[in-house]
Amino acid sequence: MTDKKLYNYLVSIITLAFLLSGYLLENMGIKYISEGGSPLFKIHVYSYLIFFTFFILVISGRYKTHFTLLSKINKAWMTSVILVSLSIVYGLYKQGTSGMAYFIDTIMSPIILVFLLSALSRERADKLLTFVAWLLLLNSSIAICEFMLNKTLVPVEYENFTFFRSTALLNHALNNALITAALSPILMNKTRVPALIYFAISFLALFCYGGRGAMGLYLICTVFISMGTLKMFVTTGIKIDKLKFSLYQASFVVLILLLALILINTEMGSRILSKLHVDNSAQVRFDVFILLEQLTITEWLFGASDYLMSSVKFFIGVGTIENYFIGWILSGGVIFASMIFISCFYIPFKIASSKSLLMKVSLFSFVLISLTNNALTTKTPALLLLYCVLYCNYIVVNRKKI
């Protein structure tokens, strides 16, 4: 496969991951996340495309080239494949085929995607980053429009949300917040849109998603990575086009005005301003640790009993475990949870260990924000997008121009 064909193929995979969300598929009559239906439809089409390509590479013998191009992360890649494979085998033993589509869509597909990405040239990798940056900007813009209209693009019903939250293309408010806050620091300079305007749209979108933690961390991380430029601007000054500088100033004023309007006129603003203390939503994140106190030694090693799993709502007030690592411990035990965690984050940590500050900040944001919700205990393209952005940026930073 030529570099151009591989790029176009990867663009198709990322587009399908973004556009064909779980709730959109459900509205199309495909039982992707609900019970029942064919097991074949429980796996997303992007996973089929990724594994089909990987299978072709293996039987044709071209996998050797891709593995060589993985270079410094090939050991991390092999370790992740082995660990997630062991996790799948243990999951089959403990729970049967229930939940196996989750392992494939959420964890295994991103790992295999890195294998495919390794053959991209530096130029194509940078182009793919630009494409994802535009997709994320479109997603944020849709979220803002949804919030203004008080109506989601795709019909989604949430019992736990007491006020309107935008769902945009990915159809889950907190997943949107996670991906936007974690990836925007890398992507905001990849489009022709001025970085400050990109930041403003992303920041407003986080308001619309209702992700208070993601919003706060995104603001802190953006200020942190901008310190060098701000210092230069204040001390020695920087060369900048007058029109561009005027746009920066105007976008800053518009951002402040829009934020003020949201804070004053919406329930979200009231929630943020009047409930900066630990409210019920935040309290659930702390209460989830109560579940660990109920575990016996055997349950710590092999997972919680059916009785405890059915009593989650009794202990913490809601039926959802808002911490994926604790969810993994309850599902299969601490060894099982550790294997999944390593398989999920070994490759990103290895990639982010390069000299790029942006990748370190992005990964730090992703891990910290994801721990406050159940994003990684459900089928989601969050890791797929994280791997794509981090590894493409790794290629751009470390691979020579052709």
C-alpha positions in Angstrom: 0.0 0.0 0.0 1.4 3.4 -1.0 1.8 6.2 1.4 -1.1 8.1 -0.2 -3.4 5.1 -0.1 -2.5 4.3 3.5 -3.2 7.9 4.4 -6.6 7.8 2.7 -7.5 4.5 4.3 -6.6 5.9 7.8 -8.7 9.0 7.1 -11.6 6.7 6.4 -11.1 4.9 9.7 -10.9 8.0 11.8 -13.9 9.5 10.0 -16.0 6.4 10.7 -14.9 6.4 14.4 -16.0 10.0 14.7 -19.2 9.9 12.7 -20.7 6.5 13.5 -21.2 6.8 17.2 -22.9 4.2 19.3 -26.2 6.1 19.6 -26.3 7.0 15.9 -26.0 3.3 15.1 -28.7 2.6 17.6 -31.0 5.2 15.9 -30.2 3.5 12.6 -31.6 0.2 14.0 -28.2 -1.4 14.6 -27.9 -2.9 18.2 -24.4 -1.8 18.9 -24.6 -0.9 22.6 -28.0 -2.2 23.6 -28.8 -5.8 24.4 -29.7 -8.3 21.7 -28.9 -8.3 18.0 -26.2 -10.0 16.1 -22.8 -10.4 17.8 -21.2 -9.1 14.5 -22.8 -5.7 15.0 -21.4 -5.3 18.5 -18.0 -4.6 16.9 -17.6 -1.2 15.2 -16.8 -1.0 11.5 -13.5 0.8 12.1 -12.3 -2.2 14.1 -13.2 -4.5 11.1 -11.2 -2.3 8.8 -8.2 -2.1 11.1 -8.0 -5.9 11.7 -8.7 -6.7 8.0 -5.6 -4.5 7.0 -3.5 -6.0 9.8 -4.5 -9.5 8.6 -3.5 -8.7 5.0 -0.1 -7.3 6.2 0.5 -10.5 8.1 -0.3 -13.0 5.4 1.6 -11.0 2.8 4.7 -10.7 5.0 4.8 -6.9 4.9 4.2 -6.8 8.6 8.0 -6.9 9.1 8.4 -3.5 7.5 5.8 -2.0 9.8 7.3 -3.7 12.9 10.7 -2.3 12.0 9.3 1.2 11.6 7.8 1.0 15.1 11.4 1.4 16.1 11.7 2.4 19.8 8.2 1.5 20.7 8.1 -2.0 19.2 8.7 -3.7 22.5 5.9 -1.6 24.1 3.6 -2.6 21.2 4.3 -6.3 21.6 3.8 -6.1 25.4 0.5 -4.3 25.0 -0.7 -6.9 22.4 0.3 -9.8 24.7 -1.3 -8.2 27.8 -4.6 -7.3 26.1 -4.8 -10.8 24.6 -4.3 -12.4 28.0 -7.0 -10.0 29.4 -9.4 -11.2 26.6 -8.7 -14.8 27.4 -9.4 -14.2 31.1 -12.5 -12.3 30.3 -13.8 -15.1 28.1 -13.1 -17.5 31.0 -14.8 -15.4 33.6 -17.7 -13.7 31.7 -18.0 -15.6 28.4 -18.3 -13.6 25.2 -20.1 -10.8 27.0 -18.1 -7.6 26.8 -15.5 -8.9 24.3 -16.5 -6.3 21.7 -15.5 -3.7 24.3 -11.9 -5.1 24.4 -11.7 -5.1 20.6 -13.2 -1.6 19.9 -11.8 0.3 22.9 -8.3 -1.3 23.5 -7.2 -3.7 20.8 -8.1 -1.6 17.7 -6.0 1.4 18.9 -3.0 -0.8 19.5 -3.3 -2.3 16.0 -3.8 1.2 14.5 -0.4 2.2 15.7 1.0 -0.7 13.7 -0.6 0.7 10.6 0.3 4.3 11.4 4.0 3.4 11.6 4.3 3.3 7.8 3.2 6.9 7.3 5.7 9.4 6.1 6.4 12.5 8.1 4.3 14.6 5.7 1.3 12.3 5.7 1.4 12.0 9.5 1.3 15.8 9.8 -1.5 15.9 7.3 -3.5 13.3 9.3 -3.0 15.5 12.4 -4.5 18.4 10.5 -7.4 16.3 9.5 -8.1 15.2 13.1 -7.7 18.8 14.2 -10.4 20.0 11.8 -12.7 17.1 12.9 -12.3 18.1 16.5 -13.0 21.7 15.7 -16.1 20.7 13.8 -17.2 18.6 16.8 -16.7 21.5 19.2 -18.6 23.9 16.9 -21.5 21.4 16.7 -21.5 21.2 20.5 -21.8 25.0 20.8 -24.7 25.1 18.3 -26.5 22.2 20.1 -26.2 24.1 23.4 -27.5 27.3 21.8 -30.5 25.4 20.3 -30.9 23.2 23.4 -31.2 20.2 21.1 -28.7 17.4 20.2 -27.8 16.4 16.6 -28.5 12.7 17.4 -31.3 11.8 19.9 -29.6 10.8 23.1 -31.3 10.2 26.5 -29.4 10.4 29.8 -31.1 9.8 33.1 -28.2 11.0 35.3 -27.9 14.5 33.7 -30.0 17.2 35.5 -29.4 19.8 32.8 -28.8 19.9 29.0 -25.3 18.8 27.8 -24.2 18.8 24.2 -23.2 15.4 22.7 -22.0 16.5 19.2 -20.7 13.8 16.9 -19.4 11.4 19.5 -22.8 11.3 21.3 -21.4 11.3 24.9 -20.8 14.5 26.8 -18.0 13.3 29.0 -16.2 11.4 26.2 -16.3 14.5 24.2 -14.9 16.5 27.0 -12.1 14.0 27.6 -11.1 13.9 23.9 -11.3 17.7 23.4 -9.4 18.6 26.5 -6.6 16.0 26.0 -6.0 16.4 22.3 -6.6 20.1 21.7 -3.2 21.2 23.1 -1.5 19.3 20.3 -4.0 20.0 17.5 -4.7 23.8 18.0 -1.7 24.7 15.9 -2.5 22.3 13.1 -5.2 24.3 11.3 -5.2 27.7 9.6 -7.5 28.9 12.4 -5.5 31.0 14.9 -4.6 29.0 18.0 -6.4 31.4 20.3 -9.7 31.1 18.3 -9.3 27.3 18.3 -8.7 27.4 22.1 -11.8 29.6 22.5 -14.1 27.3 20.5 -12.7 24.2 22.4 -13.1 25.9 25.8 -16.7 26.9 25.0 -17.4 23.4 23.9 -16.2 22.1 27.2 -18.7 24.3 28.9 -21.4 22.8 26.6 -20.3 19.3 27.5 -20.5 20.1 31.2 -17.0 18.8 31.9 -15.9 21.0 34.8 -12.8 19.0 35.6 -11.8 18.7 31.9 -12.4 22.5 31.5 -10.2 23.4 34.5 -7.4 21.1 33.5 -7.5 22.2 29.9 -7.2 25.8 31.0 -4.2 25.0 33.3 -2.4 22.9 30.7 -2.9 25.5 27.9 -1.5 28.2 30.1 1.4 26.0 31.1 2.4 25.1 27.5 2.0 28.8 26.5 4.3 30.1 29.2 7.4 30.2 26.9 5.6 32.2 24.3 4.0 34.5 26.9 7.4 35.2 28.5 8.9 36.1 25.1 5.9 38.3 24.2 6.2 40.3 27.5 10.1 40.6 27.5 11.6 40.6 24.0 8.4 40.7 21.9 7.5 38.5 19.0 6.9 39.3 15.3 3.2 38.9 14.4 1.0 40.2 11.6 -1.2 43.2 12.6 -4.3 41.6 11.3 -3.6 38.3 13.1 -2.9 40.2 16.3 -6.2 42.1 15.9 -8.0 38.7 15.4 -6.4 37.4 18.6 -7.6 40.4 20.6 -11.1 40.3 19.1 -11.4 36.5 19.8 -10.3 37.0 23.4 -13.0 39.7 23.9 -15.7 37.5 22.2 -14.6 34.5 24.4 -15.0 36.5 27.6 -18.4 37.8 26.5 -19.7 34.4 25.5 -18.4 32.8 28.7 -20.2 35.6 30.7 -23.4 35.0 28.9 -23.3 31.2 29.5 -22.4 31.7 33.2 -25.2 34.2 33.8 -28.0 32.8 31.6 -27.7 29.0 31.8 -28.1 26.3 34.4 -24.6 25.3 33.7 -23.3 28.6 34.8 -25.3 28.4 38.0 -24.0 24.9 38.6 -20.4 26.0 38.3 -20.7 29.2 40.2 -22.9 28.1 43.0 -21.6 24.6 43.4 -17.9 24.9 43.4 -18.0 22.8 46.5 -18.2 19.0 46.2 -21.8 18.4 44.9 -23.5 15.1 44.2 -21.9 14.7 40.8 -18.4 15.1 42.2 -19.3 13.1 45.4 -19.9 10.0 43.3 -16.3 10.1 42.2 -15.2 9.8 45.8 -17.9 7.3 46.9 -16.8 4.8 44.3 -13.8 3.9 46.6 -16.4 2.6 49.0 -16.8 -0.4 46.7 -13.1 -1.4 47.3 -13.7 -1.6 51.0 -16.3 -4.3 50.3 -13.9 -6.6 48.5 -12.5 -9.7 50.1 -8.9 -10.9 49.4 -10.3 -13.4 46.8 -12.3 -10.6 45.2 -9.3 -8.4 45.1 -7.5 -11.0 43.1 -10.3 -12.4 40.8 -13.0 -9.7 40.8 -16.2 -8.9 42.7 -19.0 -11.4 43.3 -22.2 -11.1 41.3 -23.9 -9.9 44.6 -21.5 -7.0 45.0 -21.8 -6.0 41.3 -25.6 -6.0 41.5 -25.4 -3.9 44.7 -23.3 -1.0 43.2 -26.2 1.4 43.3 -26.9 0.6 46.9 -23.4 1.5 48.0 -22.8 4.6 45.9 -26.3 5.8 44.9 -25.8 5.3 41.1 -25.4 2.2 39.0 -22.4 3.5 37.1 -18.8 3.2 38.4 -17.2 6.6 37.6 -13.7 5.3 37.6 -12.5 2.8 35.0 -9.6 1.4 37.0 -11.9 0.5 39.9 -14.4 -0.9 37.4 -11.7 -3.2 36.0 -10.8 -4.3 39.5 -14.4 -5.2 40.2 -14.7 -7.0 36.9 -11.6 -9.2 37.1 -9.4 -8.3 40.0 -6.3 -6.2 40.5 -4.0 -8.3 38.3 -6.6 -8.1 35.5 -7.0 -4.4 36.0 -3.2 -3.8 35.9 -2.8 -5.8 32.7 -5.5 -3.7 31.0 -4.0 -0.4 32.3 -0.5 -1.3 31.0 -1.9 -2.5 27.7 -3.8 0.9 27.3 -1.1 3.3 28.4 2.3 1.6 27.9 2.5 2.7 24.2 1.3 6.3 24.9 3.8 6.6 27.8 6.6 5.3 25.6 5.6 7.8 22.8 5.3 10.7 25.3 8.7 10.0 26.8 10.2 11.8 23.7 11.2 15.4 24.0 7.8 16.8 23.1 6.2 18.7 26.0 2.9 18.8 24.2 2.6 15.0 24.1 3.4 14.8 27.8 0.7 17.4 28.6 -1.8 15.6 26.4 -1.3 12.2 27.9 -1.3 13.6 31.5 -4.6 15.3 30.7 -6.1 12.2 29.2 -5.2 9.9 32.1 -6.3 12.4 34.8 -9.6 13.3 33.2 -10.5 9.8 32.2 -10.1 8.7 35.9 -13.1 10.9 36.8 -15.6 9.0 34.6 -16.3 5.6 33.1 -15.1 6.5 29.6 -12.7 3.6 29.3 -15.2 1.0 30.7 -17.5 1.4 27.6 -17.0 1.1 23.9 -15.4 4.4 22.8 -12.9 5.7 20.2 -11.2 7.8 22.8 -8.0 5.7 22.9 -8.1 5.3 19.1 -7.9 9.1 18.7 -5.3 9.5 21.5 -3.0 6.9 19.9 -3.5 8.4 16.4 -2.7 12.0 17.5 0.2 11.0 19.8 1.9 8.6 17.3 1.4 11.0 14.3 3.0 13.8 16.4 5.8 11.4 17.3 6.4 10.7 13.6 6.4 14.4 12.8 8.9 15.2 15.6 11.3 12.2 15.2 11.1 11.0 11.5 13.1 12.7 8.8 11.5 14.4 5.8 11.5 12.3 2.7 
